[in-house]
Amino acid sequence: MGYHKINKKNKGQSGNAPMQRLVQGAHSRRHQAHVAAQDALQPNKHTTDVQAGQESGPSMASIVHNNDLDEMLALADLAGRDYSAERENLTVIAIEGRKVAVDPTQKAVEAAEAREMHTESVRCPRRPPWTTTMAADELDYRERESFLAWRRKLAEVEEDPRLMVTPFEKNLEVWRQLWRVLERSDLVVQVVDARDPELYRCQDLEDYVQELDPNKQCVLLLNKADLLPEALRLRWAKHFAALGVQYIWWSAKAAEDLAAADDDDPPEDPTPPAPDLETPDPQELESFQCKVLSREELMAKLEWLAAQAAGLPPQNERGEDVDGAEGAGVPVRRAVAGFVGYPNVGKSSTLNALVGVHKASVAATPGKTKHFQTINISPSFMLCDSPGLVFPQFSQSKADMVLAGVLPIDRLTDMRDPVDLIARRVPRTNLENVYGIFLPRPADHEDPHRPPSAAELLRAFAAARGYVVQMGRPDEMRAGRILLKDIRDGKLNCCRLPSAQPSAAEAKMIDFWTPQVAPKRAKERANTHSEATTLGQELTQLGSLGLGGAQQDAINPRRLGVKTAGQDLLGIGAQLSSQTQMSSDLSSSYISKQESKGKEVRASHKFQHKIARSKGNRGQEAAAGGDGGMLLMGKRGGIRPASMQA
C-alpha cells in the first residue's frame, strides 16, 4: 500500500484521477448530445433565441427594449437568415464631428416636417389578409413577412436624428394576441389612465378597428377617474366630445373598495378638491356624463354598446329576444367586448371588478397577462382580456413611459431622468408635505422658483428615510423606486390638462395639475414648538431652586438626551417629574427615619443623599434606565475623565 504524494503539480488531485477523467468525459458527451437534440428541434434559432427550460413553443415574454445585437438577430430570425462571425475581419468606423448649437425654433420646425414624413410608418402592425382555408404554415409566413416590413419601417424612423420614437412591443406573438381580440370583438374598449389620457390613447388602433369592420365601435374607458376633480373631468369630456370620441369614467379600485366595504362603514370619496380650478356647472357635468360609473352601471352600458355594435336585438337574461321578432326564443351569438391598452392601466383589474371574482391575474409589474382570455357574463354578453401592448408613438421619452407605469420600475438602472420629471411636475411644497422632507433651496444666483433637481430630491428623500449604501452615500436607486411607485399608485397625484389644440399638444409645453397637499405634520410641529417653550421655562425654574449636584445632573438636558427642542419632549418631561418626585421621596424618608431614631437631622443644604444603586446597571445614565450614578462610560467600559462628566 503506497501513499499519494501531494506536490505543486498534483496538488488538489486524489489518487483516483483517471476515474474522474472518465466521469467528466461521460458528462461532456451527454451535454453534446443534449445540444445536438436542441439544434435538431430548433435548427434555425440563434443562441439568444433559445430560452432555458423551453424546448418548443413561441415565447410570450414582452420585448420592449433590445440592444443592437439582439435587434439584428431578431430581424434576421424574422427574415429567415443566419449569420456567422468571422474573426480578424474587422472594420473600424471613425466618426469625427463637433457639437453645434441648434436654434430650438428651427429644431421644432424640422421635427414637425420629419413627423409628417414618417406618419404612415409609425402605426400598429396590421395582420395580413387570411381565410379559413389557408394553411397554418402559409399564414405564419405571411404574418412574419408583414411584421418584418413593419419593423424595418420603424427602424428607418428611429435612424432619423430629428425624431424620437417611444419604446414599443417587438414580440410578434404578443401582437398576434391583439389581432385575435380585435377580430372577435364587437366593442373595443381601450383602457387608459385618466391622469394622462393622451399618453395612453392610440388613435391608430381606433383606425385599425374601423378597417377590420366599420360596424365595430370603440370606446375610451378612463380608469382611475377618482383621482381627478370634477372640474378637470369636465375639461376632458369637452375635449373628447369635440373629437367625437366615446368615453366612460371609471375607477376599478374604488369599485373593489366599495364591494369590500361594509354597509355601515362606506369608503371615503378619494376625489381631490380643486379650489384652484373653476367650479363646474352641475348641468354641464350631467350633459357631458362626467359621473364615475359604478360596477352595475358600467356593465349595463358595455353590454348595450356591444349589442348595438353587433346588430343584436335587446335580449333577456336567457339570451332570447324581448320583442318577439323573428327567431324569438332561440339564443343568438354573444356580443363581445374586448379590453385593450397599455400594460398596467387596469384592464385585468376592471374585469375582476366587473365579474366580482378573481378571474384575471393582476400584478404591479407590467406584462402579467400573457394570453387573451374570455369570460362569459351572460348568454348574450362576453368579455375578452388581452395582454398589454406598448404602441409606437412620437415625441415621448423613456422617462415618460416609466412614470406612466408602462415600463417595469424594478428593472431600471437610471433613476435620474424619471425622477426629474416628478420634480418638474409636482410642486416643491407637495413633495415636502407628503414625505415630510426639506428640499434644498435655490442658490442666490439661481431662479428662486426653479423646481428641485433629481439629485436633490433623491438625496433628500434617502437621507430622511435613512437609505444609504457603501461609505454612507444616499441610496438613490431605492429612493427613486419608491417615488416612482408612489406616483404610479396615486400617492403623488399629477394630472395632465387637456390642450386647446390637440394637434399642437406635442409642440408646446404640456401643463399638469396637482392637488394642494396640506402638511401632515403641521399640527405636530406647532405642538413641538409649544412643548419646547414650556420645557425651557421648567428647566429655568428648576435650575433656580439650588438643588444638589445629583439633582442638577438629573435635570441636565444633555444627560437626558435633549439635542434639539422638539425631540422626545414628552419623555423628557416625564423623566423630570419622576426625578423630582424621587428626590422629594428620598428626603422625606430620611427625615422620618432620623426623627424615629431620635437623631439629629442634617440641614437641607447638606442633604446629598444619592439614589440607591442596583447591581446590574451601575455607571449608566438615568435616561438610559440606569441606577442614577450619572457617570458617562467610554466605549471599552471605562469611566470618562472628570472634564467630560460635567
C-alpha positions in Angstrom: 0.0 0.0 0.0 1.5 3.3 -1.1 1.0 6.9 -0.3 -0.1 9.6 -2.8 2.4 12.3 -2.7 1.0 15.8 -3.0 3.2 18.4 -4.5 2.8 21.6 -6.6 2.0 19.7 -9.8 -0.7 17.4 -8.5 -2.0 19.5 -5.6 -5.7 19.0 -5.0 -5.9 15.8 -7.0 -6.8 12.5 -5.5 -5.4 9.1 -6.2 -8.5 8.3 -8.4 -7.8 10.9 -11.0 -8.2 8.5 -14.0 -11.8 7.7 -12.9 -12.6 11.4 -12.5 -11.5 12.0 -16.1 -13.7 9.2 -17.3 -16.7 10.6 -15.5 -16.0 14.1 -16.9 -15.8 12.7 -20.4 -19.2 11.0 -20.0 -20.8 14.2 -18.8 -19.2 16.1 -21.7 -20.6 13.6 -24.3 -24.0 13.7 -22.6 -24.0 17.6 -22.9 -23.0 17.4 -26.5 -25.9 15.0 -27.3 -28.3 17.3 -25.5 -27.1 20.3 -27.5 -27.4 18.3 -30.8 -31.0 17.4 -29.9 -31.9 21.1 -29.2 -30.4 22.1 -32.6 -32.5 19.4 -34.3 -35.6 20.8 -32.7 -34.8 24.4 -33.4 -32.3 24.4 -36.3 -32.8 28.0 -37.4 -32.7 29.6 -33.9 -29.9 31.8 -32.8 -28.3 31.1 -29.4 -30.0 34.1 -27.9 -33.4 32.9 -29.0 -33.3 29.5 -27.3 -34.6 30.0 -23.8 -33.7 27.8 -20.8 -36.4 25.4 -19.9 -38.4 26.0 -23.1 -37.9 23.2 -25.6 -40.7 24.2 -28.0 -43.4 26.8 -28.5 -43.3 30.5 -29.0 -42.1 32.9 -26.3 -44.8 35.1 -24.9 -42.4 37.4 -23.0 -42.9 41.1 -23.8 -39.9 42.6 -25.5 -39.8 46.4 -25.4 -36.0 47.1 -25.3 -33.3 45.5 -27.3 -29.7 46.2 -27.8 -28.2 46.5 -31.3 -27.0 42.8 -31.4 -30.4 41.4 -30.2 -32.2 43.7 -32.6 -30.1 42.4 -35.6 -30.6 38.8 -34.6 -34.4 39.3 -34.2 -34.7 40.9 -37.6 -32.6 38.1 -39.1 -34.8 35.5 -37.5 -37.9 37.1 -39.0 -36.3 37.2 -42.4 -35.1 33.6 -42.1 -31.4 34.5 -42.4 -28.4 33.3 -40.5 -25.1 35.0 -39.8 -21.6 33.6 -39.0 -19.0 35.5 -37.2 -15.6 36.0 -39.0 -12.5 36.6 -36.9 -9.8 39.0 -37.8 -12.1 40.6 -40.4 -12.9 43.9 -38.6 -13.8 47.3 -40.0 -13.2 50.3 -37.7 -15.6 53.2 -38.4 -14.4 56.5 -37.0 -16.9 59.3 -36.7 -15.5 62.8 -36.2 -17.6 65.8 -35.5 -18.3 68.5 -33.1 -21.4 69.7 -31.4 -23.2 72.7 -32.9 -25.7 74.9 -31.1 -29.2 74.5 -32.7 -31.9 77.0 -32.6 -34.9 75.5 -30.6 -37.4 77.0 -33.1 -35.6 75.6 -36.1 -35.3 72.2 -34.3 -39.1 72.2 -33.7 -39.8 73.0 -37.3 -37.6 70.2 -38.5 -39.2 67.7 -36.1 -42.6 68.7 -37.4 -41.5 68.1 -41.0 -40.0 64.7 -40.1 -43.2 63.8 -38.3 -45.3 64.4 -41.3 -42.9 62.4 -43.5 -42.9 59.3 -41.2 -46.6 59.4 -40.0 -47.5 56.4 -42.1 -44.6 54.4 -40.7 -45.4 54.8 -37.0 -48.6 52.7 -36.9 -49.8 49.5 -35.4 -48.8 46.4 -37.4 -51.7 45.0 -39.5 -52.5 41.4 -39.9 -52.3 40.3 -43.5 -55.5 39.0 -45.2 -56.3 35.4 -44.4 -59.0 32.8 -44.9 -60.2 29.8 -43.0 -58.9 27.5 -45.8 -55.4 28.8 -45.6 -52.7 26.5 -44.3 -51.1 27.3 -41.0 -47.6 27.5 -42.4 -48.7 29.9 -45.1 -50.4 32.1 -42.6 -47.4 32.1 -40.3 -45.1 33.1 -43.3 -47.4 36.0 -44.3 -47.6 37.3 -40.7 -43.8 37.2 -40.4 -43.2 38.9 -43.6 -45.7 41.7 -42.8 -44.3 42.1 -39.3 -40.7 42.3 -40.7 -41.7 45.0 -43.1 -43.3 47.0 -40.2 -40.1 46.6 -38.1 -37.9 47.8 -40.9 -40.0 50.9 -41.4 -39.8 51.8 -37.8 -36.0 51.2 -37.9 -35.8 53.8 -40.6 -37.8 56.3 -38.5 -35.5 55.6 -35.4 -32.4 56.4 -37.5 -33.8 59.9 -38.2 -32.0 62.2 -35.7 -34.8 64.7 -35.8 -37.3 62.4 -34.2 -37.6 60.2 -31.2 -39.8 57.1 -31.1 -41.1 55.6 -27.9 -40.2 52.0 -26.9 -42.7 49.7 -28.4 -43.6 46.0 -28.4 -41.2 43.9 -30.6 -42.6 40.4 -30.0 -44.8 39.1 -32.8 -46.6 36.6 -30.5 -47.9 39.4 -28.3 -49.2 41.3 -31.4 -50.9 38.1 -32.5 -52.9 38.1 -29.3 -54.1 41.6 -30.0 -55.1 40.7 -33.6 -57.3 37.9 -32.3 -59.0 40.1 -29.7 -59.7 42.8 -32.2 -61.2 40.4 -34.8 -63.6 38.7 -32.4 -64.7 41.8 -30.5 -67.8 43.9 -31.5 -66.9 46.6 -29.0 -63.2 47.5 -28.5 -62.7 49.1 -25.0 -59.4 51.0 -24.9 -58.5 51.3 -21.2 -56.4 54.4 -20.4 -55.2 56.2 -17.3 -57.4 59.2 -16.7 -54.5 61.2 -15.3 -52.9 61.4 -18.8 -55.3 60.0 -21.4 -53.4 61.3 -24.4 -50.3 59.3 -23.5 -52.2 56.0 -23.3 -54.6 56.6 -26.2 -53.6 55.1 -29.6 -55.6 56.8 -32.3 -54.1 54.4 -35.0 -55.6 51.5 -33.1 -59.1 53.0 -33.5 -58.4 53.4 -37.2 -57.4 49.7 -37.4 -60.6 48.6 -35.8 -62.6 50.5 -38.4 -60.5 48.9 -41.2 -61.4 45.5 -39.9 -65.2 46.2 -39.7 -66.9 49.6 -40.0 -69.7 48.3 -37.7 -67.3 47.8 -34.8 -67.3 50.5 -32.2 -64.5 51.9 -30.0 -64.9 53.4 -26.5 -62.4 55.0 -24.2 -62.5 53.7 -20.6 -60.9 56.3 -18.4 -59.7 54.3 -15.4 -58.6 55.9 -12.1 -61.1 58.7 -12.6 -61.5 59.2 -8.9 -58.1 60.9 -8.8 -59.4 63.7 -10.9 -61.7 66.5 -9.6 -65.0 67.2 -11.4 -63.7 70.4 -13.0 -60.9 68.5 -14.7 -63.2 65.7 -15.8 -65.4 68.3 -17.4 -62.5 69.7 -19.3 -61.5 66.3 -20.7 -65.1 65.5 -21.5 -65.4 68.6 -23.6 -62.1 67.7 -25.3 -63.2 64.2 -26.3 -66.7 65.4 -27.3 -65.1 67.8 -29.7 -63.0 64.9 -31.2 -66.1 62.7 -31.5 -64.7 60.0 -29.1 -66.9 57.9 -26.8 -65.7 57.9 -23.2 -66.6 56.4 -19.9 -65.3 57.5 -16.5 -64.5 54.5 -14.2 -62.4 53.5 -11.2 -61.6 49.8 -10.7 -60.0 50.4 -7.3 -63.0 52.4 -6.0 -65.4 49.7 -7.2 -63.3 47.0 -5.4 -63.2 49.0 -2.2 -67.0 49.6 -2.3 -67.6 45.9 -2.8 -65.3 45.0 0.1 -66.5 47.7 2.5 -69.4 47.2 4.9 -72.7 49.0 4.6 -72.2 50.7 7.9 -68.7 52.0 7.0 -68.7 53.1 3.4 -65.3 54.1 1.9 -64.4 57.8 1.7 -64.6 59.7 -1.6 -61.0 59.9 -2.8 -61.8 62.7 -5.3 -59.3 65.5 -4.5 -60.6 69.1 -4.0 -59.7 71.6 -6.6 -60.0 75.2 -5.3 -57.6 76.5 -7.9 -59.9 75.3 -10.8 -63.3 76.8 -11.8 -66.4 75.4 -10.1 -68.2 73.2 -12.7 -71.9 73.7 -13.6 -74.0 70.7 -12.4 -75.9 70.7 -15.7 -72.7 70.6 -17.7 -71.5 67.7 -15.6 -74.7 65.8 -16.3 -74.8 66.6 -20.0 -71.2 65.6 -20.6 -71.6 62.5 -18.5 -68.7 63.2 -16.0 -70.0 60.8 -13.4 -67.8 57.9 -12.3 -69.9 54.9 -13.1 -70.5 52.1 -10.6 -70.0 48.4 -11.4 -73.6 47.8 -12.4 -73.8 50.9 -14.5 -70.6 50.1 -16.4 -71.7 46.5 -17.0 -75.1 47.6 -18.4 -73.5 50.3 -20.6 -70.9 48.0 -22.1 -73.5 45.3 -22.8 -75.7 47.8 -24.5 -72.9 49.2 -26.6 -71.7 45.7 -27.6 -75.1 44.6 -28.6 -75.6 47.8 -30.7 -72.3 47.3 -32.4 -73.1 43.6 -33.2 -76.5 44.5 -34.5 -78.3 42.2 -32.0 -81.8 43.0 -30.7 -82.5 43.5 -27.0 -82.4 40.3 -25.1 -83.5 39.0 -21.7 -81.4 37.1 -19.1 -81.8 33.8 -21.1 -80.4 35.4 -24.3 -83.9 35.4 -26.0 -85.4 38.3 -28.0 -87.7 40.5 -26.0 -89.8 42.0 -28.7 -90.8 38.6 -30.2 -89.2 39.3 -33.5 -88.1 36.6 -36.0 -86.1 33.9 -34.3 -87.5 34.7 -30.9 -86.8 32.1 -28.3 -83.7 30.9 -30.0 -80.4 32.1 -28.3 -78.2 34.1 -30.7 -74.4 34.6 -30.5 -72.9 36.6 -27.7 -71.8 40.2 -28.1 -68.1 40.5 -27.3 -66.4 43.5 -25.6 -62.6 43.3 -25.8 -60.3 45.2 -23.5 -57.0 46.5 -25.0 -54.5 49.1 -24.0 -51.1 49.7 -22.5 -49.6 47.5 -19.7 -50.6 48.3 -16.1 -53.5 50.5 -16.9 -56.1 48.3 -15.1 -57.6 46.0 -17.8 -57.5 42.9 -15.7 -58.5 44.8 -12.5 -61.5 46.1 -14.4 -62.5 42.6 -15.4 -62.2 41.4 -11.8 -64.2 44.3 -10.6 -67.0 43.7 -13.2 -67.2 39.9 -12.6 -66.9 40.2 -8.9 -64.4 37.4 -8.5 -60.7 37.0 -9.3 -60.8 35.8 -13.0 -57.8 37.6 -14.4 -54.4 37.7 -12.8 -53.1 41.1 -11.9 -49.7 42.4 -10.7 -47.9 45.7 -10.3 -45.3 44.7 -12.8 -46.4 45.4 -16.4 -46.9 42.4 -18.7 -48.6 40.0 -16.2 -51.3 38.9 -18.8 -49.7 36.7 -21.5 -52.6 35.3 -23.4 -56.1 36.7 -24.2 -58.9 35.1 -22.2 -62.7 35.2 -22.4 -65.2 35.5 -19.6 -68.9 34.6 -20.2 -71.1 37.1 -18.4 -74.5 36.0 -19.7 -75.8 34.0 -22.7 -75.8 37.3 -24.7 -72.6 39.0 -23.5 -68.9 38.1 -23.1 -65.8 40.0 -22.0 -62.3 39.4 -23.5 -59.0 40.4 -22.0 -55.8 40.9 -24.0 -52.1 41.4 -23.0 -50.9 44.9 -22.6 -49.0 46.4 -25.5 -46.8 49.4 -25.8 -47.7 51.2 -29.1 -45.2 53.2 -31.1 -45.6 57.0 -30.8 -43.7 60.2 -31.4 -42.2 62.7 -29.0 -42.3 60.7 -25.8 -39.2 59.7 -23.9 -38.4 56.6 -22.0 -38.8 58.6 -18.7 -42.5 59.3 -19.6 -43.1 55.6 -20.1 -41.5 54.8 -16.7 -43.5 57.5 -15.0 -46.7 56.2 -16.5 -46.0 52.7 -15.2 -45.7 51.1 -18.7 -42.1 50.0 -18.2 -41.1 47.9 -15.2 -39.7 50.1 -12.4 -37.7 47.4 -10.7 -35.7 46.8 -13.9 -34.4 50.4 -14.2 -30.7 51.2 -13.9 -31.0 55.0 -14.1 -33.5 56.9 -11.9 -32.4 60.5 -12.6 -34.5 61.1 -15.8 -37.9 59.9 -14.5 -37.4 61.5 -11.1 -36.5 64.7 -12.8 -40.0 64.6 -14.4 -41.5 64.2 -11.0 -39.6 67.2 -9.6 -40.8 69.3 -12.5 -44.4 68.3 -12.4 -45.1 68.0 -8.7 -44.7 71.3 -6.8 -41.9 71.6 -4.2 -44.4 72.1 -1.4 -46.3 68.9 -2.2 -43.1 66.8 -2.1 -42.2 68.3 1.3 -45.6 68.0 2.8 -46.3 64.4 1.6 -43.0 63.0 2.7 -42.1 65.4 5.5 -38.7 66.3 4.0 -36.9 69.6 3.4 -35.5 70.2 -0.1 -32.5 72.5 -0.5 -33.4 76.0 -1.6 -32.0 77.5 -4.8 -28.8 79.5 -4.5 -28.7 83.2 -4.7 -27.7 83.3 -8.3 -30.4 80.8 -9.4 -34.1 81.3 -10.1 -35.9 81.2 -6.7 -38.9 79.4 -8.3 -37.0 76.7 -10.0 -38.0 73.1 -9.3 -35.6 70.9 -7.4 -33.2 68.7 -9.4 -33.4 64.9 -9.4 -30.3 64.6 -7.4 -31.6 67.0 -4.7 -34.9 65.1 -4.4 -33.3 61.7 -4.3 -30.7 62.6 -1.8 -33.1 64.5 0.5 -35.6 61.6 0.4 -32.9 59.0 1.0 -31.4 61.0 3.9 -34.8 61.4 5.5 -35.5 57.7 5.3 -32.0 56.5 6.2 -31.4 54.8 2.9 -27.6 54.5 2.5 -25.1 52.4 0.6 -21.4 52.0 0.9 -19.4 54.7 2.6 -22.7 56.3 3.9 -23.8 57.6 0.4 -27.5 58.0 -0.2 -29.2 55.1 -1.9 -30.7 56.9 -4.9 -31.9 53.7 -6.6 -34.1 52.7 -3.6 -35.4 56.2 -3.1 -36.2 56.5 -6.8 -38.1 53.2 -6.9 -40.3 54.4 -4.0 -41.0 57.7 -5.6 -41.9 56.2 -9.0 -44.2 53.6 -7.3 -45.9 56.3 -5.3 -46.8 58.4 -8.4 -47.9 55.2 -10.1 -50.2 54.3 -7.2 -51.6 57.8 -6.8 -49.9 58.9 -3.6 -48.3 61.7 -5.6 -51.2 62.9 -7.8 -50.3 64.6 -11.0 -52.9 65.0 -13.8 -52.4 66.4 -17.3 -54.6 69.2 -18.5 -56.2 68.9 -22.0 -54.6 71.1 -24.7 -56.6 73.7 -26.5 -55.4 72.4 -29.9 -54.9 68.6 -29.9 -52.7 68.7 -33.0 -50.3 71.1 -31.3 -50.2 69.3 -28.0 -46.8 67.9 -28.6 -45.3 71.2 -29.9 -45.9 73.2 -26.7 -45.3 72.7 -23.1 -47.7 70.3 -21.5 -49.3 71.6 -18.3 -50.1 69.4 -15.3 -52.4 69.9 -12.4 -51.6 68.7 -8.9 -53.9 69.0 -5.8 -52.8 71.2 -2.9 -51.5 68.9 -0.1 -51.5 70.2 3.4 -48.5 69.2 5.6 -49.4 66.2 7.7 -47.0 67.2 10.5 -48.1 70.9 10.7 -50.0 70.3 14.0 -47.2 68.2 15.4 -44.7 70.9 14.6 -46.9 73.5 16.4 -47.2 71.2 19.4 -43.5 70.6 19.4 -42.8 74.4 19.5 -45.1 75.0 22.4 -43.7 72.0 24.3 -40.2 73.2 23.7 -41.0 76.6 25.1 -42.7 75.1 28.2 -39.7 72.8 28.8 -37.3 75.7 28.6 -39.3 77.5 31.3 -39.4 74.5 33.5 -35.7 74.0 33.2 -35.1 77.6 34.1 -37.3 77.3 37.2 -35.7 74.0 38.4 -32.2 75.4 37.9 -33.0 78.3 40.2 -34.0 76.1 43.1 -30.4 75.5 44.3 -30.5 71.7 44.1 -27.6 69.5 44.8 -25.1 68.1 42.3 -27.0 64.8 41.7 -30.3 66.6 41.3 -28.9 69.2 38.9 -27.3 66.4 36.9 -30.7 64.6 36.9 -32.4 67.6 35.1 -29.4 68.3 32.8 -30.9 68.4 29.3 -27.7 66.9 27.8 -27.7 64.0 30.2 -31.4 63.4 29.4 -30.7 63.1 25.7 -32.1 66.5 24.6 -30.2 67.6 21.5 -32.7 69.9 19.9 -36.0 71.2 21.0 -38.8 69.0 19.9 -37.1 65.6 20.2 -38.8 63.3 22.7 -40.1 66.2 24.7 -42.9 64.3 26.3 -40.5 61.6 27.6 -38.2 64.3 28.9 -41.0 65.9 30.9 -41.9 62.6 32.4 -38.3 62.0 33.4 -38.1 65.4 35.0 -41.2 64.9 37.1 -40.0 61.4 38.1 -36.6 62.6 39.1 -38.1 65.5 41.2 -40.6 63.2 42.8 -37.8 60.6 43.6 -35.7 63.3 45.3 -38.6 64.5 47.4 -39.4 60.9 48.4 -35.8 60.3 49.5 -35.7 63.4 51.6 -39.0 62.7 53.4 -38.0 59.1 54.1 -34.6 60.1 55.5 -36.2 62.8 57.7 -38.8 60.3 59.1 -36.1 57.7 59.9 -33.9 60.2 61.7 -36.8 61.5 63.8 -38.0 58.0 64.7 -34.5 57.2 66.0 -34.3 60.4 67.9 -31.2 61.5 66.0 -30.4 65.0 64.7 -31.5 65.8 61.2 -28.9 67.4 58.9 -29.6 70.8 57.4 -31.2 70.8 54.0 -28.2 72.4 52.3 -26.1 69.4 53.5 -28.5 66.8 52.3 -26.9 65.0 49.3 -28.4 61.5 49.7 -27.9 59.6 46.5 -30.3 57.2 44.8 -29.8 53.6 45.7 -27.7 51.7 43.2 -28.6 48.3 41.7 -26.1 45.6 40.7 -26.9 45.2 37.0 -26.7 48.7 35.6 -24.1 50.6 37.6 -22.5 53.6 36.0 -25.2 54.1 33.3 -27.1 57.3 32.8 -30.5 57.6 34.4 -32.0 58.4 30.9 -30.9 55.0 29.7 -32.6 53.2 32.6 -29.6 53.1 34.8 -29.1 53.4 38.6 -28.6 57.2 38.6 -24.9 57.1 39.1 -24.7 59.7 36.3 -21.3 58.6 35.0 -20.5 58.7 31.3 -18.9 55.5 30.2 -16.4 55.0 27.4 -16.6 52.6 24.5 -14.4 50.0 26.3 -16.3 50.1 29.6 -14.1 52.7 31.4 -15.3 55.9 33.1 -14.6 59.0 31.1 -12.5 61.8 32.7 -14.0 64.3 35.0 -13.8 67.1 32.4 -16.3 65.2 30.3 -18.7 64.3 33.2 -19.9 67.9 33.5 
